[in-house]
Each structure stands twice: as C-alpha cells, then as structure tokens.
Amino acid sequence: MMNYQNEINKAFIANIELTAKVVETVPHISKSLAKSKFKHTSKALLAFLMKSGYLTNAILSECQNGNLYSASVLFRSLIEHNFGHLYIFVR
C-alpha cells in the first residue's frame, strides 16, 4: 500500500508542476488567441483547461483517501470533459 501512496504523491507533484507552467503561460496564450479569428472558441478551450486541472486534483485526492469509486466517477467526468474539449477544438 505504501508504494501506491508514493505513486499518488508523485502524481500530485507532477500536477503541481504542470499547473505552475499552465498558470505561467495562460496569459500569453490568451493574448495571442484574442488576436485570432476564433476568440470565443479560445475562451472556451482555456476554460476547459482550467476545469480539467480541478478534476485531476479531485481524482488524485480521492485516490489518496482510498475512495476509488469516487475517483472512478470523477475520472469518467474527466473523460467526458476531454471529449467536449476535443469537440470544440475540432469544430
């Protein structure tokens, strides 16, 4: 069980590092996308990006607490969220 907790902790650390990079780059990306002809699409994609981070944190937290059913339900939400993101991107 200890190895399981170590893997979750590694995932938390990786997620924190990724979040820091996203927070650092989003203002620059947002400015760039505001100049494009897809302004509304870019706003939606950025909103999906931020919400994905919240879902990922919740999934990791539930795994850490041993609530695997809750993590599975949240993971399904994350998958559906990614399909929405993909749909907007492709469209």
C-alpha positions in Angstrom: 0.0 0.0 0.0 2.9 2.3 0.6 4.1 2.1 -3.0 0.5 3.1 -4.0 0.7 6.3 -1.9 4.2 7.1 -3.3 2.8 7.0 -6.8 -0.1 9.2 -5.9 2.3 11.7 -4.3 4.5 11.7 -7.4 1.3 12.4 -9.5 0.4 15.3 -7.2 3.9 16.8 -7.6 3.8 16.4 -11.4 0.3 18.0 -11.4 1.6 20.9 -9.3 4.5 21.5 -11.7 2.1 21.3 -14.7 -0.3 23.7 -13.1 2.6 26.2 -12.5 3.5 26.0 -16.2 -0.1 26.5 -17.2 -0.6 29.4 -14.9 2.6 31.0 -16.3 1.7 30.6 -19.9 -2.1 31.1 -20.0 -1.8 35.0 -20.0 0.5 34.8 -23.1 -1.7 32.3 -24.8 -4.8 34.3 -24.0 -3.4 37.4 -25.5 -2.3 35.6 -28.6 -5.7 33.9 -29.0 -7.6 37.2 -28.5 -6.0 38.4 -31.8 -7.2 35.4 -33.7 -10.5 35.0 -35.6 -11.5 32.3 -33.1 -11.9 34.4 -29.9 -14.9 32.7 -28.5 -13.5 29.2 -29.2 -10.2 30.1 -27.5 -12.0 31.3 -24.4 -14.0 28.0 -24.2 -10.8 26.0 -24.6 -9.0 27.9 -21.9 -12.0 27.4 -19.5 -11.9 23.6 -20.2 -8.2 23.6 -19.5 -8.6 25.1 -16.0 -11.6 22.9 -15.1 -9.5 19.8 -16.2 -7.0 20.7 -13.5 -9.6 20.8 -10.8 -10.9 17.4 -11.9 -7.4 15.9 -11.9 -6.8 17.3 -8.4 -10.0 15.8 -7.1 -9.3 12.4 -8.6 -5.8 12.3 -7.1 -7.2 13.4 -3.7 -9.9 10.7 -3.8 -7.2 8.1 -4.7 -5.1 9.3 -1.8 -8.0 8.9 0.6 -8.8 5.4 -0.7 -12.1 6.4 -2.3 -11.6 4.6 -5.6 -15.3 4.6 -6.5 -15.4 8.4 -6.2 -12.1 8.6 -8.2 -13.7 6.4 -10.9 -16.8 8.6 -11.2 -14.6 11.7 -11.4 -12.4 10.0 -14.0 -15.4 9.4 -16.2 -16.3 13.1 -15.8 -12.7 14.0 -16.9 -13.1 11.8 -20.0 -16.4 13.4 -20.9 -14.7 16.8 -20.3 -11.9 15.9 -22.7 -14.4 14.8 -25.3 -16.0 18.3 -25.0 -12.6 19.9 -25.3 -11.8 17.8 -28.4 -15.2 18.6 -30.0 -14.6 22.4 -29.6 -11.1 22.1 -30.9 -12.0 20.1 -34.0 -15.1 22.1 -34.8 
